Every structure is written in structure tokens, then in C-alpha cells.
């Protein structure tokens, strides 16, 4: 069954080869990884600020957080696509972490 992430990954893979003058994603790929990472960082900051604003439980501010998080996920997926990774790679890692305490997982990184 296809998911939104699978569908988006397929579109991003297609647009990776598109004309940069007619595709935002292709233009990011043409500018290179540093530009893509700059966009991820920008969207991350905007998401953090929106989350801070949404803390007061205002529905409009919560919707702004959803919008900014979607931008962050989108640009993160462009980054993954640029590096020939798929959302399934991330989902597999999250699955691996099930039934593993966060403290255990974090300490295993230092070994």
C-alpha cells in the first residue's frame, strides 16, 4: 500500500532529474547539498518558533505548527533524496528503536 511518504519520495526522485528552471526541487538539487541543508535549517528554526507559539493551545497557532512541520519534513525528504536515501530508511531505524528505551538507545551510540 502506498503512503504519502512513498508518493512524495517518488515525486522527489522524478523531480531530481527535472529542469531546474521549472522545478523547485530540481533547482535545490542543482544548487547542491549545502543549499538543501540551509533550507532544512531554516525550516527547522521556523518549526521551533511555531511550536513555541503553539504552546498556548491556540488552534490557529497549532495549524501554523503543522504547516511549518510539513515544510521541515518536505525539505528533509529533499535532503534524503539528494543523498539517495528513502523514507523507508528512516522508518526502519525508528522501527528498530521500538521496545528500546531512549536512554539505552542513546548510550549504545557511544560504544
QUILINFEN-V346306 format. One record per helix or strand of 2 or more residues. SS is the DSSP state (2 for helix, 1 for strand). FROM is the first residue (numbers start at 1). LEN is the number of residues. If there is no record, write none. Layout:
BEGIN
ss=SS from=FROM len=LEN
ss=SS from=FROM len=LEN
END
This chain:
BEGIN
ss=2 from=4 len=13
ss=2 from=24 len=8
ss=2 from=33 len=22
ss=2 from=59 len=24
ss=2 from=87 len=10
ss=2 from=102 len=8
END
